Amino acid sequence: MTDSTAGAIAPVEPTSFWEDVIDIFFQPAPVFRRRATKSVWPPMLLVAIGVGIIFAATFDTIEPAFAADFSRNMAVAMAKTPQMTADMAEKARGFAEISARYAAGLIMFISMFVIGCLTWLVAKGLGAKQTFHAALVVAAWSYMPRIIGAVLMAVEGLVMDPQNFTGMMSLSFSPARFMDPVKSNQLLFQLAGRLYLFTIWVTVLLAVGVYVTGKVSKERAVVFGLLIWVIGSLPALRQGFLAM
């Protein structure tokens, strides 16, 4: 039987922000109920600043993986653009490294806003009664696992042999970790990367958030999760097609 009312927001006991930061990993539905009408800034800033600090402080540990991806992509670009010189490539690498080290927080902030907009639009298409503000709140809280992902990536950079870094995918908790970035089918490689543990975790939290704040059925929440994952996969699919 379709459950169309279980997602209704019911009165709940207030909790502190830091209690909800912990609960989002274990009891996400109550967190979305409590925070649906609260400010989006605390969770959004925590994720953006947290990830930004982690990347800035630990980028050196994962730099070999970043460099492997950049060198491979730049070689392809130089082959397609003969007028690009080695000096231009080196300048581009310096800019890319600075951006990767210091712009992670800003990128995360923009990502949360974009995902919040997509969440609102896709949920509306499925009949959700979710406000735009609630969609942004859901996106911000759903991105909390990204902080853990950033920490684990830094730890991997510390304990793994840099010689085994074939690219950033080699640090991901996804099937792409075990695939050769050069020899593998590029479309399958990119899709495998989308099966990243933390991408799936975020997607599940987004679906739970829509179920709670949008007052939709569980079935529609599942459909929402699948749709938002597919939409998020489009840039990866494009990259895979272009590399084939």
Backbone bond lengths (Angstrom), bond angles and torsions (degrees), N, CA, C in turn:
res aa  C-N    CA-C-N  psi(-1)  N-CA   C-N-CA  omega(-1)  CA-C   N-CA-C  phi
1 M - - - 1.459 - - 1.517 109.53 -
2 T 1.325 116.42 138.82 1.456 120.48 -179.91 1.506 111.02 -74.19
3 D 1.316 117.06 128.24 1.456 122.80 179.13 1.521 108.52 -97.28
4 S 1.345 117.16 103.64 1.461 120.75 -175.28 1.512 113.03 -102.28
5 T 1.313 118.68 -2.22 1.459 120.82 -175.61 1.507 113.80 -119.78
6 A 1.356 117.26 -13.96 1.463 119.57 -175.21 1.509 112.82 -63.65
7 G 1.337 116.17 -20.95 1.448 119.00 -178.22 1.519 113.75 -84.11
8 A 1.339 117.65 1.41 1.454 120.55 -178.11 1.518 111.09 -62.23
9 I 1.329 115.04 143.26 1.457 120.28 -179.59 1.516 109.02 -81.23
10 A 1.311 117.11 116.54 1.453 122.17 -178.08 1.518 110.01 -106.91
11 P 1.355 117.26 155.35 1.466 119.66 177.87 1.522 110.71 -59.40
12 V 1.309 117.21 135.68 1.457 121.08 -179.27 1.513 109.32 -135.54
13 E 1.311 115.35 161.74 1.450 120.72 178.52 1.533 109.93 -70.65
14 P 1.326 117.66 135.88 1.458 120.10 179.33 1.523 112.07 -67.40
15 T 1.307 115.55 145.80 1.465 121.42 176.39 1.523 108.28 -132.90
16 S 1.305 116.58 165.58 1.458 120.11 178.52 1.527 109.98 -76.29
17 F 1.320 114.75 161.48 1.461 120.36 178.51 1.517 110.91 -58.68
18 W 1.328 117.81 -43.89 1.461 121.22 -176.18 1.523 112.02 -70.20
19 E 1.330 117.04 -28.46 1.470 118.84 173.66 1.520 110.09 -65.81
20 D 1.326 115.75 -39.62 1.460 118.98 179.07 1.523 112.03 -70.72
21 V 1.326 117.50 -30.32 1.465 120.35 175.39 1.524 109.91 -60.09
22 I 1.315 116.95 -37.05 1.468 121.28 177.31 1.524 110.58 -76.40
23 D 1.341 116.00 -44.35 1.464 120.37 -175.99 1.527 113.25 -65.40
24 I 1.335 118.41 -27.08 1.465 119.56 -177.36 1.530 111.25 -60.95
25 F 1.336 116.99 -23.12 1.462 120.45 179.74 1.528 112.47 -85.67
26 F 1.313 117.35 -19.77 1.464 120.28 -174.10 1.532 113.22 -122.25
27 Q 1.337 117.42 -33.33 1.457 121.73 -179.81 1.528 108.92 -136.67
28 P 1.317 116.79 69.73 1.474 119.37 -173.20 1.522 115.04 -65.62
29 A 1.323 118.21 -37.21 1.472 120.04 -175.79 1.532 112.63 -56.77
30 P 1.352 119.18 -48.70 1.471 118.88 177.85 1.522 113.14 -61.03
31 V 1.338 117.01 -33.06 1.465 120.13 178.99 1.527 109.70 -63.86
32 F 1.328 117.18 -45.07 1.460 120.19 179.28 1.529 111.08 -64.67
33 R 1.319 117.05 -35.51 1.468 119.44 176.78 1.524 110.96 -64.68
34 R 1.326 115.54 -42.63 1.467 119.72 -177.17 1.520 112.07 -72.06
35 R 1.326 117.29 -32.93 1.463 121.14 -169.63 1.532 114.10 -103.91
36 A 1.320 118.56 0.11 1.466 121.48 -174.45 1.527 113.35 -56.01
37 T 1.321 117.32 -35.75 1.465 120.57 -177.62 1.526 112.34 -107.91
38 K 1.325 116.83 4.86 1.464 121.07 179.72 1.526 111.07 -84.45
39 S 1.312 115.69 173.00 1.470 120.65 179.89 1.522 111.44 -64.38
40 V 1.326 115.11 140.18 1.458 120.68 178.29 1.526 111.71 -82.49
41 W 1.326 117.70 -16.54 1.451 120.80 -172.69 1.531 115.25 -65.06
42 P 1.333 120.56 -43.87 1.471 118.19 -178.60 1.533 113.99 -57.43
43 P 1.349 119.51 -51.71 1.470 117.37 179.53 1.513 113.10 -67.90
44 M 1.327 117.09 -36.70 1.463 119.80 -178.14 1.532 111.22 -65.94
45 L 1.328 115.62 -43.30 1.462 119.01 179.79 1.523 111.80 -70.28
46 L 1.335 116.94 -35.76 1.464 119.75 178.47 1.523 110.54 -60.96
47 V 1.324 116.73 -46.34 1.468 120.63 -179.88 1.527 110.63 -65.43
48 A 1.330 116.85 -49.21 1.461 120.38 -176.77 1.525 111.59 -63.22
49 I 1.336 117.08 -47.51 1.459 120.67 -178.74 1.524 110.78 -69.80
50 G 1.345 116.49 -41.08 1.460 120.21 -179.84 1.516 112.18 -61.00
51 V 1.333 116.75 -50.41 1.464 121.03 179.62 1.530 110.30 -65.39
52 G 1.335 116.27 -39.23 1.461 119.70 179.63 1.517 112.36 -61.48
53 I 1.332 116.79 -44.39 1.464 120.83 179.91 1.525 110.93 -66.08
54 I 1.328 116.44 -42.22 1.470 120.40 -178.96 1.525 110.61 -62.40
55 F 1.321 117.40 -45.67 1.460 120.57 -179.67 1.524 111.51 -65.88
56 A 1.336 116.55 -42.73 1.460 119.50 -178.80 1.522 111.18 -64.48
57 A 1.334 116.11 -38.00 1.464 120.31 -175.64 1.523 113.15 -80.53
58 T 1.324 117.22 -25.50 1.474 119.53 -172.52 1.524 113.33 -120.61
59 F 1.330 117.73 9.61 1.465 119.58 -175.28 1.526 112.16 -57.89
60 D 1.321 117.17 -34.18 1.465 119.79 -178.57 1.527 112.12 -58.97
61 T 1.331 116.83 -28.49 1.472 119.67 -178.36 1.523 112.07 -72.50
62 I 1.337 116.65 -27.37 1.468 119.74 -178.62 1.529 111.77 -109.50
63 E 1.320 117.77 3.23 1.454 121.79 -177.98 1.532 113.00 -56.41
64 P 1.364 119.57 -39.28 1.474 118.20 178.01 1.528 113.18 -59.28
65 A 1.325 116.90 -36.13 1.462 120.01 178.60 1.524 110.05 -69.15
66 F 1.321 116.59 -42.99 1.457 120.99 177.21 1.531 110.34 -61.51
67 A 1.325 116.43 -43.74 1.462 121.37 -179.09 1.524 111.47 -63.13
68 A 1.329 117.16 -37.64 1.467 120.57 179.71 1.526 110.51 -62.70
69 D 1.334 116.38 -44.20 1.469 120.22 178.04 1.520 110.87 -64.51
70 F 1.320 115.89 -45.48 1.468 119.58 -177.02 1.530 110.90 -63.21
71 S 1.319 117.24 -45.83 1.461 120.94 -178.94 1.520 111.15 -61.27
72 R 1.328 116.36 -41.88 1.457 120.48 -179.62 1.536 110.69 -65.68
73 N 1.329 116.46 -45.74 1.470 120.20 -179.66 1.523 111.69 -68.09
74 M 1.328 116.53 -36.67 1.457 119.67 -179.86 1.524 111.12 -68.93
75 A 1.325 117.13 -35.19 1.470 120.39 177.47 1.523 110.34 -62.48
76 V 1.327 116.31 -39.94 1.463 120.70 177.72 1.527 110.03 -66.27
77 A 1.332 116.23 -42.70 1.467 120.62 -179.49 1.518 111.41 -63.83
78 M 1.338 117.49 -40.84 1.463 121.15 -179.32 1.528 110.82 -69.01
79 A 1.329 116.48 -32.17 1.464 119.41 178.05 1.531 110.66 -68.45
80 K 1.349 116.15 -32.84 1.463 120.23 -179.32 1.525 111.73 -86.15
81 T 1.340 116.56 -20.43 1.471 121.18 -177.94 1.526 109.19 -127.16
82 P 1.326 118.11 86.43 1.472 121.95 -175.82 1.530 113.81 -57.81
83 Q 1.348 116.86 -27.66 1.461 119.08 -178.21 1.528 113.56 -73.89
84 M 1.317 116.53 -9.07 1.460 119.83 177.59 1.526 109.20 -77.62
85 T 1.331 116.37 124.58 1.461 121.51 -177.45 1.524 111.00 -96.77
86 A 1.334 115.44 167.06 1.456 120.52 178.00 1.528 110.89 -63.08
87 D 1.335 116.20 -34.48 1.454 120.28 178.73 1.528 110.89 -65.23
88 M 1.319 116.18 -40.86 1.466 120.59 177.65 1.521 110.21 -64.69
89 A 1.329 116.08 -39.31 1.453 120.45 179.41 1.525 111.32 -64.79
90 E 1.335 116.23 -39.38 1.467 120.52 -179.75 1.529 110.89 -67.16
91 K 1.324 116.83 -39.15 1.462 120.06 177.10 1.527 110.57 -65.29
92 A 1.326 115.76 -39.36 1.463 120.07 178.69 1.526 110.37 -64.71
93 R 1.320 115.95 -37.79 1.463 119.88 178.74 1.526 110.95 -64.58
94 G 1.326 117.17 -42.77 1.457 120.17 178.90 1.516 111.90 -61.04
95 F 1.335 116.07 -42.95 1.463 120.48 178.74 1.525 110.56 -64.74
96 A 1.337 116.24 -42.50 1.466 120.53 -178.35 1.526 111.05 -64.36
97 E 1.318 117.36 -39.31 1.464 120.62 179.75 1.527 111.47 -67.05
98 I 1.318 116.37 -41.15 1.464 119.59 177.94 1.520 110.29 -63.70
99 S 1.329 116.29 -41.69 1.469 120.57 179.17 1.523 111.05 -63.91
100 A 1.343 115.89 -44.28 1.461 119.76 -179.03 1.520 111.50 -64.94
101 R 1.332 116.21 -36.15 1.462 120.11 -177.44 1.528 112.44 -75.20
102 Y 1.337 116.15 -42.53 1.462 119.19 -169.71 1.538 115.58 -110.60
103 A 1.330 117.02 -11.81 1.465 118.76 -176.55 1.520 113.01 -102.86
104 A 1.332 117.57 5.38 1.466 120.18 -177.42 1.525 111.58 -58.99
105 G 1.322 116.55 -41.48 1.459 120.04 -179.59 1.514 111.95 -64.06
106 L 1.341 116.84 -43.64 1.462 120.94 178.82 1.523 110.93 -64.04
107 I 1.328 115.90 -42.45 1.466 120.32 178.24 1.516 110.49 -61.59
108 M 1.336 116.58 -40.81 1.457 120.69 179.04 1.527 110.50 -64.63
109 F 1.335 116.53 -40.54 1.465 121.39 179.42 1.528 110.73 -61.73
110 I 1.338 115.77 -46.92 1.465 120.24 179.20 1.522 110.58 -63.72
111 S 1.336 116.59 -40.03 1.466 121.01 -179.79 1.523 111.10 -60.85
112 M 1.333 116.70 -43.28 1.462 120.02 179.57 1.519 111.33 -62.40
113 F 1.340 116.48 -40.83 1.466 119.42 179.45 1.531 110.59 -65.51
114 V 1.334 116.59 -44.65 1.468 120.43 -179.95 1.524 110.49 -63.26
115 I 1.325 116.77 -44.57 1.464 120.30 179.18 1.519 110.99 -64.19
116 G 1.335 116.21 -36.21 1.461 119.36 176.41 1.519 111.16 -61.81
117 C 1.332 116.81 -43.30 1.470 120.75 177.72 1.524 111.05 -62.90
118 L 1.341 116.41 -44.86 1.470 120.46 179.13 1.527 111.17 -64.56
119 T 1.329 115.71 -39.15 1.457 120.14 178.03 1.523 110.36 -59.15
120 W 1.315 116.52 -46.55 1.468 120.96 -179.59 1.527 111.23 -62.49
121 L 1.340 116.94 -44.63 1.461 120.77 -177.67 1.524 112.29 -67.23
122 V 1.342 115.84 -48.11 1.469 119.72 -178.05 1.528 110.24 -66.70
123 A 1.323 117.24 -41.50 1.463 120.74 179.55 1.527 110.69 -63.87
124 K 1.334 116.85 -40.39 1.467 120.26 177.17 1.517 110.74 -59.97
125 G 1.335 116.19 -39.33 1.457 120.09 178.67 1.514 113.09 -64.56
126 L 1.327 115.88 -20.29 1.469 121.04 178.86 1.519 111.86 -100.25
127 G 1.324 115.86 9.86 1.461 119.65 175.88 1.514 115.63 88.15
128 A 1.329 117.90 15.61 1.467 120.53 -179.13 1.525 111.04 -71.13
129 K 1.327 115.30 148.35 1.467 121.77 176.57 1.526 109.23 -103.40
130 Q 1.288 114.76 45.49 1.458 121.85 -174.79 1.524 110.58 -95.47
131 T 1.321 116.79 134.50 1.459 119.96 176.19 1.524 109.54 -79.35
132 F 1.328 115.85 161.64 1.464 119.68 178.04 1.525 110.37 -62.63
133 H 1.322 115.99 -38.87 1.467 119.83 178.80 1.521 110.72 -61.70
134 A 1.329 116.71 -44.69 1.466 120.33 179.92 1.517 111.22 -62.75
135 A 1.334 116.73 -35.32 1.469 120.47 178.54 1.523 110.58 -64.68
136 L 1.327 117.26 -40.86 1.460 120.42 177.27 1.524 110.86 -65.67
137 V 1.333 116.64 -40.03 1.469 120.90 177.44 1.522 110.45 -61.50
138 V 1.316 116.47 -44.66 1.464 121.08 179.20 1.530 110.25 -60.76
139 A 1.320 116.94 -43.97 1.464 120.02 179.92 1.521 111.19 -62.84
140 A 1.328 116.61 -44.18 1.466 120.47 -178.17 1.519 111.69 -62.66
141 W 1.314 116.81 -48.10 1.468 119.78 -179.42 1.528 111.73 -69.48
142 S 1.327 116.86 -32.03 1.466 120.18 -179.61 1.518 112.21 -69.29
143 Y 1.333 116.76 -19.79 1.460 120.57 -179.42 1.532 113.22 -85.83
144 M 1.315 117.84 -0.29 1.465 120.44 179.71 1.536 113.23 -54.63
145 P 1.349 119.34 -39.43 1.474 119.02 178.42 1.525 113.84 -59.53
146 R 1.333 118.01 -20.23 1.459 120.37 178.89 1.535 111.37 -62.29
147 I 1.325 116.44 -28.48 1.466 119.27 177.68 1.526 109.67 -65.75
148 I 1.323 116.40 -44.65 1.466 120.38 177.43 1.521 110.01 -63.16
149 G 1.335 116.32 -40.84 1.459 120.15 178.91 1.515 112.14 -59.99
150 A 1.338 117.02 -41.07 1.459 121.00 179.20 1.523 111.35 -65.62
151 V 1.336 116.12 -39.62 1.467 120.36 178.90 1.523 110.49 -65.00
152 L 1.327 117.35 -46.01 1.463 120.87 -178.74 1.529 111.48 -64.98
153 M 1.331 116.45 -36.16 1.465 119.03 177.88 1.523 110.41 -64.15
154 A 1.340 116.30 -40.15 1.466 120.06 178.56 1.519 110.84 -65.09
155 V 1.329 116.37 -39.78 1.468 120.46 178.55 1.519 110.23 -63.90
156 E 1.328 116.59 -43.03 1.464 120.09 177.36 1.525 110.68 -58.99
157 G 1.321 115.88 -41.63 1.450 119.48 179.25 1.518 112.48 -61.00
158 L 1.328 116.24 -31.17 1.461 121.21 -179.60 1.518 112.65 -77.24
159 V 1.338 117.16 -38.63 1.464 120.27 -170.82 1.528 113.76 -97.88
160 M 1.337 117.67 -19.06 1.463 119.66 -178.13 1.519 111.62 -87.98
161 D 1.307 115.74 155.53 1.468 121.80 176.47 1.525 108.60 -75.99
162 P 1.327 118.62 119.70 1.470 121.10 179.92 1.521 113.35 -55.27
163 Q 1.331 117.25 -23.68 1.459 120.01 178.65 1.524 111.92 -63.76
164 N 1.341 115.89 -20.02 1.466 120.42 -178.98 1.523 112.29 -91.55
165 F 1.338 116.99 0.05 1.458 119.99 -179.34 1.523 109.84 -81.57
166 T 1.308 116.62 107.56 1.463 121.09 177.03 1.525 111.39 -97.57
167 G 1.312 116.62 -3.19 1.459 122.31 -178.34 1.520 109.14 155.39
168 M 1.319 116.50 178.23 1.457 120.08 -178.75 1.526 111.97 -63.86
169 M 1.323 117.09 -28.12 1.458 119.84 178.89 1.530 111.39 -64.20
170 S 1.325 116.62 -25.46 1.463 119.51 -179.39 1.528 111.35 -71.30
171 L 1.337 116.89 -9.27 1.463 121.33 176.15 1.520 111.80 -105.53
172 S 1.317 116.43 -0.45 1.468 119.84 -175.46 1.520 111.22 -88.29
173 F 1.332 114.65 152.28 1.460 120.56 175.09 1.531 107.48 -92.65
174 S 1.329 113.90 70.90 1.458 121.27 -178.51 1.520 108.64 -149.43
175 P 1.344 118.30 165.29 1.473 120.44 177.38 1.519 112.74 -59.17
176 A 1.337 117.70 -25.73 1.464 120.82 -179.29 1.518 111.67 -63.52
177 R 1.299 116.57 -20.81 1.475 121.94 178.02 1.522 111.12 -56.67
178 F 1.331 116.41 -32.73 1.464 121.42 -174.49 1.532 112.49 -100.56
179 M 1.342 116.88 10.03 1.462 120.97 -178.28 1.529 110.50 -107.82
180 D 1.320 115.75 147.74 1.461 121.48 177.17 1.534 108.52 -77.99
181 P 1.335 117.69 120.89 1.473 119.68 -176.58 1.523 113.99 -67.55
182 V 1.312 117.82 -14.18 1.463 121.38 -179.38 1.528 111.08 -100.11
183 K 1.332 116.70 -47.72 1.458 120.85 -174.07 1.524 113.47 -83.19
184 S 1.317 117.71 -22.84 1.464 120.88 -177.25 1.529 111.26 -71.66
185 N 1.329 115.03 153.59 1.456 120.01 170.83 1.532 107.74 -60.13
186 Q 1.326 116.94 122.62 1.461 120.62 -171.85 1.521 113.27 -65.51
187 L 1.314 117.53 -32.54 1.460 120.25 178.24 1.524 110.28 -67.01
188 L 1.342 115.77 -45.63 1.468 120.04 178.36 1.527 110.78 -66.13
189 F 1.328 115.89 -36.07 1.466 120.69 179.97 1.526 110.50 -62.47
190 Q 1.323 116.34 -45.06 1.467 120.22 179.92 1.527 111.45 -67.84
191 L 1.322 117.22 -39.91 1.464 120.53 177.85 1.520 111.14 -65.26
192 A 1.325 116.16 -38.39 1.462 120.04 177.57 1.523 110.59 -62.64
193 G 1.334 115.72 -35.91 1.454 119.53 177.62 1.513 112.56 -65.66
194 R 1.328 116.73 -27.62 1.462 120.51 178.69 1.528 112.04 -74.29
195 L 1.323 116.56 -10.79 1.471 120.45 175.83 1.530 110.42 -89.16
196 Y 1.300 115.58 22.92 1.461 124.07 177.21 1.526 109.44 -60.45
197 L 1.330 116.22 132.18 1.462 121.92 -176.33 1.522 111.95 -49.59
198 F 1.329 117.32 -46.02 1.460 119.86 -174.20 1.527 112.33 -77.25
199 T 1.321 117.48 -25.44 1.466 120.17 172.49 1.521 109.76 -66.84
200 I 1.318 116.52 -43.72 1.463 120.71 178.57 1.524 110.44 -65.61
201 W 1.329 116.66 -41.56 1.464 121.46 179.28 1.533 110.37 -59.81
202 V 1.324 116.31 -47.35 1.460 120.67 178.79 1.533 110.60 -61.18
203 T 1.332 116.43 -41.93 1.461 120.72 -179.70 1.520 111.61 -62.19
204 V 1.317 116.64 -42.54 1.468 120.88 178.38 1.525 110.20 -62.64
205 L 1.333 116.58 -43.43 1.465 119.68 179.16 1.532 110.89 -63.92
206 L 1.315 117.55 -39.10 1.459 120.38 176.83 1.528 110.60 -60.14
207 A 1.328 116.40 -42.44 1.466 120.35 179.49 1.522 111.15 -64.97
208 V 1.326 116.68 -41.52 1.465 120.25 177.32 1.528 109.72 -63.00
209 G 1.328 116.38 -41.76 1.454 120.31 179.13 1.515 112.86 -61.80
210 V 1.327 117.04 -40.67 1.463 121.08 177.57 1.525 110.34 -67.51
211 Y 1.311 116.71 -39.63 1.467 121.27 177.47 1.530 110.72 -58.77
212 V 1.329 115.82 -42.39 1.468 120.31 -176.62 1.523 112.02 -78.51
213 T 1.333 116.29 -53.77 1.466 119.11 -173.93 1.523 113.42 -83.46
214 G 1.328 117.22 -21.51 1.456 120.48 -179.14 1.510 113.90 -95.31
215 K 1.341 116.68 -7.22 1.464 122.29 178.56 1.528 111.42 54.94
216 V 1.325 116.16 47.95 1.456 121.20 177.46 1.527 109.46 -106.71
217 S 1.300 116.34 169.01 1.459 121.21 177.68 1.527 109.91 -73.99
218 K 1.307 115.76 163.50 1.465 119.96 177.65 1.522 110.52 -62.84
219 E 1.336 116.09 -37.22 1.458 119.49 -179.90 1.532 111.18 -62.30
220 R 1.328 116.39 -42.67 1.462 119.20 179.63 1.520 111.39 -70.85
221 A 1.304 116.59 -31.12 1.471 119.65 176.28 1.525 110.07 -64.76
222 V 1.324 116.60 -39.33 1.467 120.69 177.72 1.533 109.79 -64.90
223 V 1.337 116.23 -44.58 1.470 120.10 177.85 1.518 110.11 -60.16
224 F 1.327 116.44 -41.27 1.459 120.32 177.10 1.533 110.57 -58.47
225 G 1.330 116.66 -46.73 1.459 120.44 -179.56 1.513 112.03 -58.71
226 L 1.325 117.06 -42.75 1.458 121.02 179.33 1.530 111.07 -65.38
227 L 1.336 115.83 -42.80 1.459 119.99 -179.34 1.525 111.50 -64.96
228 I 1.309 117.17 -43.20 1.468 119.72 -177.12 1.525 110.17 -69.23
229 W 1.340 117.13 -31.42 1.463 120.02 176.12 1.528 110.73 -68.63
230 V 1.332 116.10 -41.55 1.466 120.58 179.10 1.523 110.36 -64.84
231 I 1.332 117.32 -44.38 1.464 120.65 179.27 1.526 109.93 -61.69
232 G 1.319 116.17 -41.83 1.460 120.22 178.40 1.515 112.94 -66.45
233 S 1.320 116.87 -20.41 1.464 121.50 -179.33 1.519 112.88 -84.47
234 L 1.324 118.24 -13.17 1.466 121.09 -174.91 1.530 112.93 -59.18
235 P 1.343 120.19 -44.32 1.471 118.29 177.23 1.526 112.53 -61.18
236 A 1.349 116.65 -38.59 1.464 119.96 178.45 1.523 110.66 -66.19
237 L 1.337 117.08 -39.76 1.455 120.47 178.44 1.527 110.32 -63.92
238 R 1.321 116.06 -41.21 1.460 119.64 178.22 1.520 110.60 -61.62
239 Q 1.325 116.36 -44.69 1.463 120.29 179.58 1.526 110.81 -62.36
240 G 1.337 115.59 -39.60 1.457 119.70 179.10 1.524 111.99 -64.99
241 F 1.332 117.07 -42.15 1.470 120.92 178.95 1.522 110.90 -64.18
242 L 1.332 116.31 -43.07 1.462 120.09 -178.25 1.530 112.19 -65.57
243 A 1.343 116.00 -29.25 1.465 119.86 -178.20 1.518 112.85 -84.54
244 M 1.314 117.16 -9.92 1.477 120.23 -177.01 1.524 111.05 -79.79
